[in-house]
Amino acid sequence: MSSIIVTGQRASVSRALSRTLLWVWLVVAMVPLAFMVLTSFKPEGIARDIPPKWFFVPTLENYTRVLQGGAGSSVGFDRLLFNSVAITLGSTLLTIAVAVPAAYALSLRQFRARKALSSWILSTYMFPPIVAVIPVFIYAGKLGVVDTYPVLIIPYAAFNLPIAVWILRNTILQIPYEIQEAAFVDGASRMQVLTRIIWPLLVPAVATAAILSAILSWNEFLFALSLTRSAAKPAPVGVQEFTGMFGTQWGPLTAAGTVIIAPILVMTLVLRRRIVSGLTFGAVK
């Protein structure tokens, strides 16, 4: 009995220590984010002070300058945010539209090369996007689509497709195949099985793939910097305009960073259960 009590106490101490370390790490990781948000509310006169001032009268001047396209930015951040939303939605919808039928095809037992092809598709996720920038830029220039939405939507969807296919295929494989066979016996077609049987069961995984695709598309910088000028320039590229030869405008810069981070942060916090459920679906039988 005493050994059981000692074991239980050790387990409790271990859990408490793990939680403490986790909270300490979380607080440390949140320090840069908190400092950025705090600086975004500082007046211009004290935003550059070193050491930084922690007590001040907050102001929304930096957010006003950012959203109205004031000094330091050629395009208002309202337009840049609209571009980011349009590109993110477009790439996410395209990713899901291609990933769902592809994942279903790679789960069919009649498709003998499904395992090899699935592994190859997943391996392309390790492909560094930077090596594709120059070829895409050359062909985009020849087609006259530089600084347009499609020139970013299509590459973003291509780079997000492997992880989306992987998530959806693993989810489909957890659905009993006998359900599909029963539908075929009743005279259902492949499309009817996909739309009426597979799709309703696939919604949590689709939501997970869509959320991850949206986060990756929203935060992408390299392709957006290389393939846009002003008409289709997204918000992450616009941040660099607050740093120039005359110094860095820390107030507007941190305000712009906060505006960019806020939608993704809120979406992740609100939909975190959906993300986890989609990623862990079928992990435990």
MARPASE-680506 format. One record per residue (C-alpha): residue number from 1; residue in three letters; x, y, z. Coordinates in steps of 0.02 Angstrom, whole numbers. Each point is the difference from the previous one (the first is absolute). Layout:
<recs>
+------+------+--------+--------+--------+
| resi | resn |      u |      v |      w |
+------+------+--------+--------+--------+
|  NUM |  ALA |      X |      Y |      Z |
...
+------+------+--------+--------+--------+
</recs>
This chain:
<recs>
+------+------+--------+--------+--------+
| resi | resn |      u |      v |      w |
+------+------+--------+--------+--------+
|    1 |  MET |      0 |      0 |      0 |
|    2 |  SER |    140 |    121 |     44 |
|    3 |  SER |     84 |    -31 |   -167 |
|    4 |  ILE |   -162 |     44 |    -91 |
|    5 |  ILE |    -14 |    162 |     99 |
|    6 |  VAL |    180 |     47 |    -38 |
|    7 |  THR |    -26 |    -37 |   -184 |
|    8 |  GLY |   -156 |    107 |     -3 |
|    9 |  GLN |     90 |    143 |     86 |
|   10 |  ARG |    143 |     -9 |   -125 |
|   11 |  ALA |   -124 |      3 |   -144 |
|   12 |  SER |    -87 |    152 |     75 |
|   13 |  VAL |    165 |     91 |     24 |
|   14 |  SER |     52 |    -43 |   -178 |
|   15 |  ARG |   -164 |     67 |    -72 |
|   16 |  ALA |     13 |    159 |    103 |
|   17 |  LEU |    180 |     27 |    -55 |
|   18 |  SER |    -45 |    -31 |   -182 |
|   19 |  ARG |   -144 |    124 |      7 |
|   20 |  THR |    110 |    130 |     85 |
|   21 |  LEU |    136 |    -17 |   -132 |
|   22 |  LEU |   -132 |     10 |   -137 |
|   23 |  TRP |    -73 |    160 |     70 |
|   24 |  VAL |    172 |     76 |     23 |
|   25 |  TRP |     44 |    -41 |   -180 |
|   26 |  LEU |   -167 |     72 |    -59 |
|   27 |  VAL |     29 |    163 |     95 |
|   28 |  VAL |    177 |     16 |    -71 |
|   29 |  ALA |    -63 |    -34 |   -176 |
|   30 |  MET |   -136 |    133 |     19 |
|   31 |  VAL |    123 |    137 |     52 |
|   32 |  PRO |     44 |     57 |   -179 |
|   33 |  LEU |   -184 |      0 |    -49 |
|   34 |  ALA |    -49 |    100 |    154 |
|   35 |  PHE |    143 |    123 |    -29 |
|   36 |  MET |    -55 |     26 |   -181 |
|   37 |  VAL |   -181 |     33 |     49 |
|   38 |  LEU |     55 |    116 |    140 |
|   39 |  THR |    114 |     99 |   -116 |
|   40 |  SER |   -140 |     19 |   -128 |
|   41 |  PHE |    -96 |    106 |    126 |
|   42 |  LYS |    148 |    113 |     44 |
|   43 |  PRO |      8 |    179 |    -64 |
|   44 |  GLU |    131 |     28 |   -133 |
|   45 |  GLY |    111 |     98 |    118 |
|   46 |  ILE |     30 |   -143 |    121 |
|   47 |  ALA |    -12 |   -151 |   -116 |
|   48 |  ARG |    187 |     13 |    -34 |
|   49 |  ASP |     56 |     25 |    180 |
|   50 |  ILE |    134 |   -116 |     70 |
|   51 |  PRO |    -27 |    -67 |    129 |
|   52 |  PRO |   -185 |    -11 |    -45 |
|   53 |  LYS |   -131 |     91 |    102 |
|   54 |  TRP |   -132 |   -113 |     77 |
|   55 |  PHE |   -117 |    136 |     62 |
|   56 |  PHE |    -74 |    120 |   -127 |
|   57 |  VAL |   -164 |     68 |    -67 |
|   58 |  PRO |    -56 |   -122 |   -137 |
|   59 |  THR |    -50 |     68 |   -170 |
|   60 |  LEU |    -78 |    -69 |   -160 |
|   61 |  GLU |    102 |    117 |   -109 |
|   62 |  ASN |    109 |   -140 |    -68 |
|   63 |  TYR |   -150 |   -104 |    -52 |
|   64 |  THR |    -78 |    150 |    -83 |
|   65 |  ARG |    158 |     35 |   -101 |
|   66 |  VAL |     15 |   -182 |    -51 |
|   67 |  LEU |   -180 |    -24 |    -56 |
|   68 |  GLN |     -8 |    166 |    -91 |
|   69 |  GLY |    164 |    -27 |    -93 |
|   70 |  GLY |     94 |    142 |     79 |
|   71 |  ALA |    184 |     38 |     -8 |
|   72 |  GLY |    108 |   -152 |    -27 |
|   73 |  SER |   -120 |   -103 |   -103 |
|   74 |  SER |    -50 |     20 |   -182 |
|   75 |  VAL |   -164 |    -96 |     18 |
|   76 |  GLY |   -122 |      9 |    145 |
|   77 |  PHE |     -1 |   -153 |    110 |
|   78 |  ASP |   -186 |    -17 |    -27 |
|   79 |  ARG |     39 |    -41 |   -182 |
|   80 |  LEU |    145 |   -114 |     49 |
|   81 |  LEU |   -111 |    -95 |    121 |
|   82 |  PHE |   -134 |    -18 |   -134 |
|   83 |  ASN |    131 |    -74 |   -117 |
|   84 |  SER |     57 |   -120 |    135 |
|   85 |  VAL |   -179 |    -57 |     33 |
|   86 |  ALA |    -36 |    -24 |   -186 |
|   87 |  ILE |    160 |    -98 |    -31 |
|   88 |  THR |    -21 |   -106 |    156 |
|   89 |  LEU |   -181 |    -44 |    -39 |
|   90 |  GLY |     41 |    -38 |   -181 |
|   91 |  SER |    148 |   -112 |     39 |
|   92 |  THR |    -94 |    -90 |    140 |
|   93 |  LEU |   -152 |    -36 |   -109 |
|   94 |  LEU |    111 |    -60 |   -142 |
|   95 |  THR |     99 |   -111 |    118 |
|   96 |  ILE |   -156 |    -83 |     70 |
|   97 |  ALA |    -80 |    -17 |   -172 |
|   98 |  VAL |    151 |    -98 |    -62 |
|   99 |  ALA |     45 |    -90 |    161 |
|  100 |  VAL |   -169 |    -83 |     33 |
|  101 |  PRO |    -14 |    -99 |   -163 |
|  102 |  ALA |    188 |    -34 |      1 |
|  103 |  ALA |     -7 |    -70 |    177 |
|  104 |  TYR |   -151 |   -106 |    -45 |
|  105 |  ALA |     87 |    -70 |   -154 |
|  106 |  LEU |    156 |    -41 |    103 |
|  107 |  SER |   -107 |    -97 |    124 |
|  108 |  LEU |    -78 |   -118 |   -129 |
|  109 |  ARG |     50 |   -181 |     15 |
|  110 |  GLN |     -8 |    -20 |   -188 |
|  111 |  PHE |    138 |    128 |    -22 |
|  112 |  ARG |    158 |   -106 |     18 |
|  113 |  ALA |    123 |    145 |      0 |
|  114 |  ARG |    -93 |     94 |    137 |
|  115 |  LYS |    132 |    -29 |    136 |
|  116 |  ALA |    149 |     48 |   -107 |
|  117 |  LEU |    -88 |    152 |    -72 |
|  118 |  SER |    -60 |     56 |    172 |
|  119 |  SER |    177 |    -10 |     68 |
|  120 |  TRP |     66 |     98 |   -147 |
|  121 |  ILE |   -132 |    136 |     21 |
|  122 |  LEU |     40 |     17 |    184 |
|  123 |  SER |    187 |      6 |    -37 |
|  124 |  THR |    -26 |    153 |   -111 |
|  125 |  TYR |    -47 |     97 |    157 |
|  126 |  MET |    187 |      2 |     39 |
|  127 |  PHE |     30 |     90 |   -164 |
|  128 |  PRO |     67 |    175 |     45 |
|  129 |  PRO |   -111 |    133 |    -81 |
|  130 |  ILE |    149 |    116 |    -29 |
|  131 |  VAL |     65 |   -107 |   -145 |
|  132 |  ALA |   -165 |     25 |    -93 |
|  133 |  VAL |     -4 |    190 |     13 |
|  134 |  ILE |    105 |     37 |   -154 |
|  135 |  PRO |    -86 |   -124 |   -118 |
|  136 |  VAL |   -172 |     60 |     56 |
|  137 |  PHE |     53 |    181 |    -20 |
|  138 |  ILE |     64 |    -32 |   -177 |
|  139 |  TYR |   -157 |    -89 |    -58 |
|  140 |  ALA |   -112 |    125 |     89 |
|  141 |  GLY |     88 |    140 |    -95 |
|  142 |  LYS |    -24 |    -90 |   -165 |
|  143 |  LEU |   -185 |    -26 |     37 |
|  144 |  GLY |    -22 |    179 |     62 |
|  145 |  VAL |    -73 |    -51 |    168 |
|  146 |  VAL |    129 |     82 |    115 |
|  147 |  ASP |    -83 |    101 |    138 |
|  148 |  THR |   -166 |    -92 |    -15 |
|  149 |  TYR |    -93 |   -114 |    119 |
|  150 |  PRO |     21 |   -162 |   -101 |
|  151 |  VAL |    190 |     14 |     -1 |
|  152 |  LEU |     -5 |    -26 |    190 |
|  153 |  ILE |   -157 |   -106 |     19 |
|  154 |  ILE |     61 |   -141 |   -112 |
|  155 |  PRO |    176 |    -19 |     77 |
|  156 |  TYR |    -71 |     12 |    176 |
|  157 |  ALA |   -125 |   -138 |    -39 |
|  158 |  ALA |    137 |   -106 |    -77 |
|  159 |  PHE |    109 |     12 |    155 |
|  160 |  ASN |   -146 |    -30 |    120 |
|  161 |  LEU |    -67 |   -148 |    -99 |
|  162 |  PRO |    115 |   -137 |     70 |
|  163 |  ILE |    -46 |     29 |    183 |
|  164 |  ALA |   -185 |     17 |    -44 |
|  165 |  VAL |      0 |   -163 |   -101 |
|  166 |  TRP |     92 |    -89 |    141 |
|  167 |  ILE |   -126 |     56 |    132 |
|  168 |  LEU |   -152 |    -42 |   -107 |
|  169 |  ARG |     65 |   -168 |    -61 |
|  170 |  ASN |     40 |    -59 |    176 |
|  171 |  THR |   -176 |     49 |     53 |
|  172 |  ILE |    -82 |    -91 |   -146 |
|  173 |  LEU |    100 |   -158 |     41 |
|  174 |  GLN |    -78 |      0 |    174 |
|  175 |  ILE |   -175 |     -9 |    -75 |
|  176 |  PRO |    -55 |   -183 |    -15 |
|  177 |  TYR |     13 |    -51 |   -181 |
|  178 |  GLU |   -153 |   -110 |     20 |
|  179 |  ILE |   -106 |    158 |      0 |
|  180 |  GLN |     57 |     41 |   -176 |
|  181 |  GLU |    -25 |   -179 |    -57 |
|  182 |  ALA |   -178 |      2 |     66 |
|  183 |  ALA |    -33 |    160 |    -97 |
|  184 |  PHE |     69 |    -77 |   -160 |
|  185 |  VAL |   -114 |   -150 |     23 |
|  186 |  ASP |   -148 |    119 |     12 |
|  187 |  GLY |     50 |     76 |   -167 |
|  188 |  ALA |     93 |    157 |     57 |
|  189 |  SER |    135 |     73 |   -111 |
|  190 |  ARG |    173 |     56 |     54 |
|  191 |  MET |    -55 |    180 |      2 |
|  192 |  GLN |   -153 |    -39 |    105 |
|  193 |  VAL |    106 |    -97 |    124 |
|  194 |  LEU |    121 |    145 |     13 |
|  195 |  THR |   -132 |    136 |     19 |
|  196 |  ARG |   -131 |    -91 |    105 |
|  197 |  ILE |    102 |   -120 |    107 |
|  198 |  ILE |    182 |     53 |      8 |
|  199 |  TRP |    -23 |    188 |      2 |
|  200 |  PRO |   -111 |     12 |    158 |
|  201 |  LEU |    126 |   -108 |     95 |
|  202 |  LEU |    145 |    100 |    -70 |
|  203 |  VAL |    -57 |    172 |     58 |
|  204 |  PRO |    110 |      9 |    158 |
|  205 |  ALA |    155 |    -46 |    -99 |
|  206 |  VAL |    -47 |    122 |   -139 |
|  207 |  ALA |    -15 |    137 |    130 |
|  208 |  THR |    172 |    -44 |     69 |
|  209 |  ALA |     80 |     -1 |   -173 |
|  210 |  ALA |    -85 |    165 |    -44 |
|  211 |  ILE |     59 |     84 |    160 |
|  212 |  LEU |    180 |    -57 |    -23 |
|  213 |  SER |     -3 |     53 |   -182 |
|  214 |  ALA |    -70 |    170 |     46 |
|  215 |  ILE |    134 |     28 |    133 |
|  216 |  LEU |    141 |    -48 |   -119 |
|  217 |  SER |    -70 |    109 |   -140 |
|  218 |  TRP |    -30 |    150 |    114 |
|  219 |  ASN |    178 |     -2 |     69 |
|  220 |  GLU |     94 |    -33 |   -164 |
|  221 |  PHE |    124 |    136 |    -44 |
|  222 |  LEU |    128 |    -56 |   -130 |
|  223 |  PHE |   -116 |    -29 |   -149 |
|  224 |  ALA |   -103 |    154 |     43 |
|  225 |  LEU |    156 |    108 |      5 |
|  226 |  SER |     64 |    -66 |   -167 |
|  227 |  LEU |   -162 |     -9 |   -100 |
|  228 |  THR |    -98 |    155 |     54 |
|  229 |  ARG |     25 |    187 |    -14 |
|  230 |  SER |   -150 |     96 |     65 |
|  231 |  ALA |   -165 |    -64 |    -73 |
|  232 |  ALA |      8 |   -173 |     81 |
|  233 |  LYS |    128 |     32 |    137 |
|  234 |  PRO |    -54 |    -84 |    163 |
|  235 |  ALA |     21 |     67 |    175 |
|  236 |  PRO |    160 |    -94 |     51 |
|  237 |  VAL |     94 |     84 |   -143 |
|  238 |  GLY |    -67 |    171 |     47 |
|  239 |  VAL |     82 |     -9 |    172 |
|  240 |  GLN |    173 |     21 |    -75 |
|  241 |  GLU |    -45 |    175 |    -59 |
|  242 |  PHE |     12 |     65 |    178 |
|  243 |  THR |    187 |    -34 |     -2 |
|  244 |  GLY |    105 |    109 |   -114 |
|  245 |  MET |    161 |     97 |    -18 |
|  246 |  PHE |    -57 |    129 |    128 |
|  247 |  GLY |    -35 |   -128 |    136 |
|  248 |  THR |   -142 |   -109 |     61 |
|  249 |  GLN |   -172 |     67 |     45 |
|  250 |  TRP |    -25 |   -112 |    150 |
|  251 |  GLY |   -175 |     60 |     43 |
|  252 |  PRO |    -79 |    -32 |   -171 |
|  253 |  LEU |    107 |   -155 |    -25 |
|  254 |  THR |    -62 |    -83 |    159 |
|  255 |  ALA |   -178 |     57 |    -35 |
|  256 |  ALA |      7 |    -80 |   -172 |
|  257 |  GLY |     72 |   -160 |     74 |
|  258 |  THR |   -140 |     -6 |    128 |
|  259 |  VAL |   -132 |     24 |   -134 |
|  260 |  ILE |     74 |   -143 |   -101 |
|  261 |  ILE |     17 |   -120 |    147 |
|  262 |  ALA |   -171 |     35 |     78 |
|  263 |  PRO |   -112 |    -94 |   -126 |
|  264 |  ILE |    108 |   -158 |      1 |
|  265 |  LEU |     18 |      4 |    189 |
|  266 |  VAL |   -187 |     19 |     28 |
|  267 |  MET |    -41 |   -135 |   -128 |
|  268 |  THR |    122 |   -122 |     78 |
|  269 |  LEU |    -66 |     31 |    176 |
|  270 |  VAL |   -182 |    -17 |    -54 |
|  271 |  LEU |     26 |   -154 |   -110 |
|  272 |  ARG |    138 |    -87 |     98 |
|  273 |  ARG |   -113 |   -146 |     45 |
|  274 |  ARG |    -45 |    -25 |   -182 |
|  275 |  ILE |    185 |      1 |    -49 |
|  276 |  VAL |     46 |   -128 |    132 |
|  277 |  SER |   -149 |   -113 |    -38 |
|  278 |  GLY |     40 |      1 |   -185 |
|  279 |  LEU |    185 |    -38 |     26 |
|  280 |  THR |    -31 |   -140 |    126 |
|  281 |  PHE |   -150 |    -81 |    -86 |
|  282 |  GLY |     32 |   -186 |    -11 |
|  283 |  ALA |    158 |      8 |    105 |
|  284 |  VAL |    -80 |   -110 |    133 |
|  285 |  LYS |   -109 |   -148 |    -48 |
+------+------+--------+--------+--------+
</recs>
